[in-house]
Amino acid sequence: MDPLTLSVISAGLTQVCNEMDLAFSRSAFSPVIAEADDRSDGIYAAEDGALIAQGEGGLPVFVGAMQHSAGHIIRLINEGAVAAPEPGDIYIVNDPYLGGTHLMDVRFARPFFVEGALFCWLQNTGHWPDTGGMVPGGFSAHATEVEQEGLRLPPVKLFKRGVMDREILSIIQSNIRVPDQRIGDIKAQAAALLVGEKRLAEIVARYGAETLRDAIALIRERAAERMRAEIRRMPEATWHAEAFVDSDGVVNEPLRIALAVTRAGDTLTFDFSGSSKPCAGPMNSVWATTYSAVCLGVKHIFPDVPINAGTFEPLDIIRPEGTFLDARYPRPVSGCAAEVSQRIAEAVFLCLVQALPDEVTAAPAGTSGNFALGGSDPARGTSYVMYQITGGGYGGNAREDGLSNGCSTIGISKTAPVEVMEQYYPILFTRFALREGSGGAGAHRGGFGVHYEVELLRGEARASFVMDHGRFGPPGVLGGGDGAPNEVRIHRDGTTTVPLHLSKDQGIALAPGDRVEVMTPGGGGYGDPLTRDPALVARDVRRGYYTAAEAAALWRVVLTGAGDVDDAATTLRRGVATGRADSQKKEGDRGSSLPRPPEAAA
């Protein structure tokens, strides 16, 4: 196939997915989809569900997971457990153990036919603000089985030959909160697939089915070769790293992710054996999410490799059976998609920064800051479920400081505008700002998290959150310091409390005037802080990011009363610090660029 035709077809397939993404967000009712873009759309192979194309604005964590869900739908159809597809059908599924993430991520799958034969699947995922369960929003920090997290749906036809099944819809609406909003999201999700069907049909009409099949195969083949070429740039070796989840929400102890990455030839092997066993609380990760987290971590490092199933063929991800990274029914999993997946990606970064130090960042904030608030609004006479996500600092890298208030590692979702949230819900954001000073020190410091407070204005509500990196901050690398950890404070009746599990709690009763305060993590620092340009440190102090005392403590940079660098004092102070560090190294105290929390080390 000539390169021009191949390029046009490849871009066309991606554009089909982009238009589905846009249609979904523009027509959805829930702010988490309409404003925050917590959704994704893609095209998947008819034979096995392999990824053909995904929208550029879709959540990366769904890359591998949606392949698995499409594959399970195909398998169940072939086994006769699910009815065979017909034109106009749309299957709905959110079962985490069938290629899903958590129950709030609801998938729709529509078969695409060419001349009566199944050609591929169009699929999308949208985060529904609520699917029932113990607490509004589904983020039950203390759940011990999946049934406590909400309604679990196997693949069933919600639309049959283009007509919605009202009986299935009534079952769904009877088991979730605020059902009138969900019907708006359901219709938006279905409409996005219809847009994809129309656009894909135009490509088929232009090039023909056979040419399109050949192009898809070639695109996949070339993506695999591109990834193999990137892998061959690494030395042949094995790298080890650890990442830690604060707790599972039930047992107040950290969970360990132990990763070994081996490059042999043009293959990378990922081995998570040695990670913690399945946990009691909702921080278990289903296999599809674990797989997807590795894929998106690698894709972060090699952003120029096109994204499809071929991209991940050179990755040998060993299924971590017997660990909390391979959850089986009935383990609760509400924290897997937004939190555990980011710890997995963090472990990938910490391994591969050793192989490609000039191309991989220090650890990012690594939490979506899942905050759900459910209650009733007496002024409107309605109930509501609010879902809030927030950004954090990215890690520094070899070229520059980390991004501040960046989206989560596993998503392109953004925080919904505070003005929109205040219009929808009886709340007031009394603060929303950068969390100055939260970036880890380094030659290139980490980016900053955010600091916000939400006050309940009227009615009664219950707050729940499943976050992470509250026990310890995102680790720096190559001598860099850790970013600031996540902090949550509840202000009620003139008192301030901190959750026992730091980043996880549920069902917190709020009355008017009560506030929830959240400070998200900063990114880890990259490289020795003593090699940072003193002028950059002085600039950060002038901007209010750090104090002069912090500049002296973290970077050994001394400033004059006017805020300028005192070159002589800085040189002297850095020289003394360097000498002390050299002495420690001679004594064998080399430290570690991959810190472990004291609890886990013990």
C-alpha positions in Angstrom: 0.0 0.0 0.0 1.4 3.4 -0.9 2.4 5.5 2.2 0.0 8.3 1.4 -3.1 6.1 1.4 -1.9 4.3 4.5 -1.4 7.6 6.3 -4.8 9.0 5.3 -6.6 5.8 6.4 -4.7 5.8 9.7 -5.6 9.4 10.4 -9.2 8.8 9.3 -9.7 5.9 11.8 -8.4 8.1 14.6 -10.6 10.9 13.5 -13.6 8.6 13.7 -12.8 8.1 17.3 -12.1 11.7 17.9 -15.6 12.6 16.6 -17.2 10.0 18.8 -15.3 11.5 21.8 -16.6 15.0 20.9 -20.2 13.9 20.4 -20.2 12.0 23.7 -18.9 15.0 25.7 -21.0 17.5 23.9 -24.3 15.7 24.6 -23.7 14.1 28.0 -25.6 15.4 31.1 -23.1 14.7 33.8 -20.3 17.2 34.3 -17.7 14.4 34.8 -18.3 13.5 31.1 -19.5 16.8 29.6 -16.8 19.0 31.3 -14.1 16.6 32.6 -14.1 14.3 29.6 -13.9 11.1 31.7 -14.7 8.9 28.7 -13.1 7.2 25.7 -14.1 5.8 22.3 -12.4 3.3 20.0 -12.6 0.8 17.2 -11.9 -2.9 17.9 -11.3 -6.0 15.8 -14.2 -8.3 15.1 -12.1 -11.5 15.7 -10.6 -10.8 19.1 -11.3 -7.2 20.2 -7.8 -6.0 19.5 -7.5 -2.2 19.4 -7.6 -0.7 15.9 -7.8 3.0 16.9 -8.7 5.2 19.9 -9.6 8.8 20.2 -6.7 11.2 21.1 -8.8 12.8 23.8 -9.8 9.5 25.4 -8.5 8.2 28.7 -5.3 6.2 28.3 -6.3 3.7 31.0 -9.0 2.4 28.7 -6.6 1.5 26.0 -5.9 -2.0 27.2 -9.0 -2.4 29.3 -11.4 -1.9 26.4 -9.5 -4.4 24.3 -10.2 -6.9 27.1 -13.9 -6.0 27.4 -14.4 -6.3 23.6 -12.6 -9.7 23.7 -14.9 -10.9 26.5 -18.0 -9.9 24.6 -16.8 -11.7 21.5 -16.0 -14.8 23.6 -19.3 -14.9 25.3 -21.1 -14.5 22.0 -19.2 -17.4 20.6 -20.0 -19.5 23.6 -23.7 -18.7 23.3 -23.8 -17.0 26.7 -24.7 -13.7 25.0 -27.0 -13.1 22.1 -25.4 -12.7 18.7 -25.1 -9.2 17.3 -27.4 -7.6 14.8 -27.3 -4.2 13.1 -28.3 -1.5 15.5 -27.5 -3.5 18.7 -25.6 -1.9 21.6 -24.3 -4.0 24.4 -23.8 -2.5 27.9 -21.3 -4.0 30.4 -19.4 -2.7 33.5 -18.4 -6.0 35.0 -14.8 -5.4 36.2 -13.9 -9.1 35.9 -14.9 -9.1 32.2 -12.3 -6.6 31.0 -13.5 -3.7 33.0 -12.1 -1.2 35.5 -14.5 -0.1 38.3 -18.2 -0.3 38.2 -18.7 3.4 37.4 -16.9 3.0 34.1 -19.7 1.8 31.9 -19.0 0.4 28.4 -21.2 0.4 25.3 -20.3 -1.8 22.3 -21.9 -1.6 18.9 -21.2 -4.1 16.1 -20.3 -2.5 12.7 -21.4 -4.5 9.7 -20.3 -4.3 6.0 -22.6 -6.0 3.5 -24.1 -8.0 6.3 -20.9 -9.3 7.7 -19.4 -8.1 11.1 -16.4 -5.9 10.3 -15.4 -4.5 13.7 -16.7 -3.2 17.0 -17.3 0.4 18.0 -17.0 0.8 21.8 -16.9 3.6 24.3 -16.7 4.0 28.1 -18.2 6.8 30.2 -17.8 7.4 33.9 -21.2 7.4 35.4 -21.3 9.5 38.6 -23.2 6.7 40.3 -24.1 3.1 39.8 -25.6 2.4 43.3 -23.7 0.8 46.1 -23.0 1.7 49.7 -22.2 5.4 49.1 -23.1 8.0 46.5 -20.6 8.0 43.7 -19.5 4.3 44.1 -16.1 5.1 45.7 -16.7 3.1 48.9 -13.4 3.3 50.7 -14.4 0.5 53.1 -16.1 -2.0 50.7 -15.1 -5.6 51.2 -17.0 -7.1 48.2 -17.9 -5.8 44.8 -21.7 -5.9 45.5 -21.2 -3.1 48.0 -19.8 -0.9 45.2 -22.8 -0.8 42.9 -24.7 -2.5 40.2 -22.7 -5.0 38.2 -23.8 -5.7 34.6 -22.6 -8.5 32.4 -22.8 -7.9 28.6 -26.5 -7.5 27.7 -28.2 -5.7 24.8 -29.5 -2.4 26.0 -30.4 -1.5 22.4 -31.9 -4.2 20.1 -31.8 -3.3 16.4 -31.7 0.4 17.4 -34.5 0.3 20.0 -33.8 0.7 23.7 -34.9 -2.2 25.9 -37.0 -0.4 28.5 -37.0 -3.4 30.8 -33.3 -3.5 31.1 -33.3 0.3 31.5 -35.8 0.1 34.3 -33.5 -2.4 36.2 -30.6 0.0 35.8 -32.5 3.1 36.9 -34.0 1.3 39.9 -30.5 0.5 41.2 -28.8 3.9 40.8 -29.1 7.3 42.3 -30.4 10.3 40.3 -31.7 8.1 37.4 -33.0 11.0 35.4 -29.4 12.2 34.7 -28.3 8.7 33.7 -30.8 8.5 30.8 -29.1 11.6 29.4 -25.7 10.0 29.6 -27.0 6.7 28.1 -28.4 8.5 25.1 -25.2 10.5 24.7 -23.1 7.4 24.8 -25.3 5.6 22.3 -25.3 8.7 20.0 -21.5 8.8 20.0 -21.4 5.2 18.6 -23.9 6.1 15.9 -21.6 9.0 14.9 -18.7 6.6 14.7 -20.8 4.2 12.6 -21.6 6.9 10.1 -18.0 8.1 9.8 -16.5 4.7 9.5 -19.0 3.8 6.8 -17.8 6.8 4.8 -14.2 5.4 5.0 -15.4 2.0 3.9 -17.3 3.5 1.0 -14.2 5.5 -0.1 -11.6 2.7 0.1 -13.5 -0.6 0.2 -13.5 -3.2 3.0 -10.6 -5.2 1.8 -8.3 -2.2 1.4 -9.3 -1.0 4.9 -8.5 -4.5 6.3 -5.1 -4.5 4.7 -4.4 -1.0 6.0 -5.4 -2.0 9.6 -3.1 -5.0 9.5 -0.2 -2.9 8.1 -0.8 -0.1 10.7 -0.6 -2.7 13.5 2.5 -4.3 12.1 4.3 -0.9 11.8 3.3 0.1 15.3 4.8 -3.1 16.7 8.0 -2.5 14.8 8.2 1.1 16.0 7.9 -0.1 19.6 10.5 -2.8 19.1 12.9 -0.2 17.7 12.4 1.9 20.8 13.0 -1.1 23.0 16.3 -1.9 21.2 17.7 1.5 22.3 17.7 0.2 25.9 20.6 -1.9 27.3 19.9 -5.6 27.8 19.3 -5.7 31.6 16.7 -6.1 34.4 15.6 -3.1 36.4 13.7 -3.2 39.7 11.4 -0.7 41.4 8.7 -0.5 44.0 5.6 1.6 44.4 3.2 1.7 47.4 -0.5 2.2 47.8 -1.3 4.0 51.0 -3.7 1.3 52.2 -6.7 -0.6 51.0 -9.2 1.4 53.0 -9.9 -1.4 55.4 -6.5 -2.5 56.7 -4.3 0.5 57.4 -1.1 -0.8 56.0 0.6 0.0 52.6 0.3 -2.3 49.6 3.5 -3.1 47.8 3.9 -3.2 44.0 7.1 -4.9 43.2 8.1 -4.7 39.5 11.0 -6.2 37.5 11.4 -5.1 33.9 13.7 -7.1 31.6 14.8 -6.1 28.2 15.8 -9.1 26.1 16.1 -8.6 22.3 13.2 -6.5 21.2 10.9 -7.5 24.0 10.2 -6.0 27.4 9.0 -8.4 30.1 7.1 -7.0 33.2 7.0 -9.2 36.3 5.0 -8.2 39.3 5.6 -11.3 41.4 6.4 -10.2 44.9 3.6 -7.7 45.1 1.2 -7.7 48.0 -1.5 -10.4 48.2 -5.2 -9.6 47.4 -6.5 -7.0 49.9 -9.7 -6.8 51.9 -10.6 -3.3 50.7 -11.3 -1.7 47.3 -7.7 -1.3 46.1 -7.6 -4.5 44.2 -6.9 -4.2 40.5 -8.5 -6.5 37.9 -6.2 -7.9 35.2 -7.5 -5.7 32.4 -6.6 -2.6 34.4 -3.2 -3.9 35.4 -2.4 -4.7 31.8 -3.6 -1.3 30.6 -1.6 0.5 33.3 1.6 -1.0 32.0 0.7 -0.2 28.4 -0.1 3.5 29.2 3.1 3.8 31.3 5.2 2.6 28.3 3.2 4.8 25.9 4.0 7.9 28.1 7.7 7.2 27.6 7.3 6.6 23.8 4.6 9.1 22.8 5.5 9.0 19.1 4.6 5.4 18.6 1.1 5.1 17.1 -1.5 3.6 19.3 -3.1 0.3 18.4 -2.8 -3.4 19.4 0.5 -3.6 17.7 2.0 -1.0 20.0 1.9 -3.4 22.9 2.8 -6.7 21.1 6.5 -6.4 22.2 5.4 -6.1 25.9 5.3 -9.4 27.7 3.2 -8.6 30.8 3.1 -11.6 33.1 -0.3 -12.0 34.8 0.4 -11.4 38.5 -1.7 -14.3 39.9 -2.1 -14.4 43.6 -1.5 -10.6 44.1 -3.8 -7.7 44.5 -3.0 -6.8 40.9 -5.1 -9.7 39.6 -8.4 -9.3 41.4 -10.9 -12.1 41.1 -14.6 -12.1 42.1 -15.8 -10.9 44.7 -12.9 -8.6 45.5 -13.9 -4.9 45.6 -12.1 -2.9 43.0 -13.4 0.7 43.0 -9.9 2.1 43.5 -8.2 0.1 40.7 -8.8 2.3 37.7 -8.1 5.7 39.1 -5.5 4.9 41.8 -3.8 1.5 41.7 -3.3 1.9 37.9 -1.3 5.0 38.6 0.9 3.2 41.2 1.5 0.6 38.5 2.5 3.2 36.0 4.7 4.8 38.6 6.5 1.5 39.1 7.1 1.4 35.3 8.5 4.9 35.3 10.8 4.1 38.3 12.1 1.1 36.4 12.6 2.6 33.0 14.2 5.9 34.3 17.1 3.6 35.1 17.3 2.5 31.5 16.5 5.8 29.8 17.3 8.5 32.3 17.1 11.3 29.8 13.6 10.4 28.6 11.6 9.3 31.7 10.3 11.6 34.4 10.3 11.3 38.1 7.0 10.1 39.6 3.9 12.3 39.0 1.2 13.0 41.6 -0.4 9.7 40.7 -3.9 10.1 42.1 -7.2 11.2 40.5 -8.4 12.7 43.8 -11.7 10.9 43.6 -14.1 12.9 45.7 -17.9 12.1 45.7 -20.6 14.1 47.4 -24.1 12.9 47.5 -27.1 14.5 49.2 -30.3 16.5 48.7 -30.8 20.1 47.7 -33.8 21.6 49.5 -33.8 24.7 47.3 -34.4 22.6 44.2 -36.2 19.7 45.8 -33.8 17.2 44.2 -31.1 14.7 45.1 -27.6 14.8 43.5 -24.3 13.0 43.2 -21.3 15.1 42.6 -18.0 13.6 41.4 -14.8 15.7 41.5 -11.4 14.8 40.1 -8.3 17.0 40.4 -4.8 17.3 39.0 -1.4 17.3 40.6 2.2 17.8 39.9 4.2 15.9 37.3 7.7 14.8 38.0 10.7 16.7 36.8 12.8 15.4 33.9 16.2 15.8 32.3 15.1 18.9 30.4 12.7 20.9 32.6 10.6 21.1 35.8 7.4 19.1 36.1 4.0 20.4 34.9 1.8 21.9 37.6 -1.8 20.8 38.0 -1.5 18.2 35.3 -4.1 15.6 34.7 -3.8 12.1 36.2 -1.3 9.7 34.8 -4.0 7.5 33.4 -6.3 10.1 32.0 -6.7 13.2 29.9 -9.7 14.2 32.1 -9.6 17.6 33.6 -11.3 19.1 36.6 -14.7 20.5 35.8 -14.9 24.3 36.0 -15.7 25.3 39.6 -18.4 27.7 38.2 -20.2 24.7 36.5 -20.0 22.6 39.7 -21.4 25.5 41.8 -24.3 25.8 39.4 -25.1 22.1 39.4 -24.7 21.4 43.2 -25.3 23.3 46.5 -21.6 23.9 47.1 -19.1 26.8 47.1 -15.4 26.5 46.3 -13.9 28.8 48.9 -10.4 28.0 47.6 -8.9 26.7 44.4 -5.2 27.4 43.9 -1.8 25.9 43.2 -0.3 24.1 46.1 2.9 26.1 46.3 6.0 24.3 47.5 4.7 20.8 46.8 7.1 19.9 44.1 10.0 17.7 45.0 13.5 19.3 45.0 15.9 18.4 42.2 18.0 19.7 39.4 14.6 20.0 37.8 11.9 20.2 40.5 8.5 18.5 40.5 5.4 20.4 39.4 2.8 21.6 42.0 -0.4 20.0 43.1 -3.6 22.0 43.8 -5.2 23.1 47.0 -9.0 23.5 47.2 -11.8 23.7 49.7 -15.5 22.9 49.1 -18.2 24.2 51.4 -21.7 22.7 51.6 -24.2 25.5 51.3 -27.5 23.8 52.1 -29.1 20.5 52.8 -27.4 17.4 54.1 -24.7 15.4 52.3 -22.3 12.5 52.6 -18.7 12.8 51.4 -16.5 9.9 50.3 -13.1 9.8 48.7 -10.7 7.2 47.4 -7.3 8.9 46.7 -3.7 7.9 47.2 -0.2 9.2 47.9 -1.3 10.4 51.3 1.2 8.2 53.3 4.2 9.3 51.3 4.7 11.6 48.3 5.6 10.7 44.7 9.3 9.6 44.8 12.0 11.6 43.2 14.7 9.9 41.0 18.4 10.2 40.5 18.9 12.1 43.7 15.7 14.2 43.5 13.4 14.7 46.5 9.9 13.4 46.9 6.8 15.5 46.1 4.5 16.5 48.9 1.9 13.8 49.8 -1.8 14.2 49.4 -3.6 15.7 52.4 -7.3 15.7 53.2 -9.0 17.7 56.1 -12.6 17.7 57.1 -13.8 20.9 58.8 -17.0 20.5 60.8 -18.4 22.4 63.8 -15.2 24.3 64.3 -13.1 21.2 64.4 -10.6 19.8 61.9 -10.1 16.0 61.4 -7.9 13.9 59.2 -9.1 10.5 58.0 -7.6 7.5 59.6 -6.5 6.2 56.2 -5.3 9.7 55.2 -6.5 9.5 51.6 -9.6 7.3 51.9 -12.8 7.5 53.8 -16.6 7.3 53.2 -20.0 8.4 54.3 -18.8 11.6 56.1 -21.9 13.5 57.1 -21.8 17.2 56.2 -24.1 20.0 57.2 -24.2 23.6 55.8 -21.0 25.4 56.5 -18.9 22.2 56.7 -15.9 22.1 54.4 -13.7 19.5 52.7 -10.1 20.6 52.1 -7.8 18.7 49.7 -4.2 19.3 48.8 -3.0 17.1 46.0 0.5 15.8 45.6 3.4 17.5 43.9 5.6 15.7 41.5 8.9 14.1 42.4 12.2 15.9 41.7 14.7 14.9 39.1 18.4 14.9 39.7 20.6 16.3 42.5 19.1 19.5 43.9 22.6 20.9 44.4 23.0 21.1 40.6 19.9 23.3 40.1 20.7 26.7 38.6 20.5 29.1 41.6 18.8 31.7 39.4 15.9 29.3 39.0 15.6 28.8 42.7 15.6 32.6 43.2 12.9 32.9 40.5 10.7 30.4 42.3 11.1 32.2 45.6 10.1 35.5 43.9 7.0 33.9 42.6 6.0 32.6 46.0 6.5 29.0 45.2 9.0 28.4 48.0 10.3 30.5 50.9 13.9 31.7 51.2 14.3 29.2 54.1 13.1 26.4 51.9 15.4 27.4 49.1 18.3 27.2 51.6 17.2 23.9 53.0 16.3 22.1 49.8 18.8 23.6 47.3 21.4 25.2 49.5 20.8 28.4 47.7 21.3 31.5 49.9 19.4 34.7 48.9 20.0 38.3 49.8 17.4 40.5 51.4 16.5 41.7 48.0 15.9 38.2 46.8 19.0 37.9 44.6 21.4 34.9 44.8 24.3 35.4 47.2 26.8 33.6 45.0 29.6 33.4 47.6 27.4 32.1 50.4 25.6 29.6 48.0 28.9 28.2 46.7 30.2 27.8 50.3 27.0 26.1 51.5 26.8 23.8 48.5 30.4 22.9 48.9 29.9 22.0 52.5 26.8 19.9 51.6 28.7 18.2 48.8 31.6 17.3 51.1 29.2 15.9 53.7 27.5 13.8 51.0 30.8 12.5 49.7 31.8 11.5 53.2 28.6 9.6 53.7 29.2 7.7 50.5 32.7 6.7 51.6 31.1 5.3 54.8 28.8 3.2 52.6 25.6 5.2 53.3 24.6 5.7 49.7 20.9 6.2 50.2 18.3 5.4 47.5 16.7 7.3 44.7 13.7 5.0 45.1 12.6 5.5 48.7 10.5 3.1 50.6 8.0 4.0 53.3 9.2 3.0 56.8 6.1 0.8 57.3 6.7 -1.2 54.3 10.5 -1.4 54.8 9.8 -2.8 58.3 
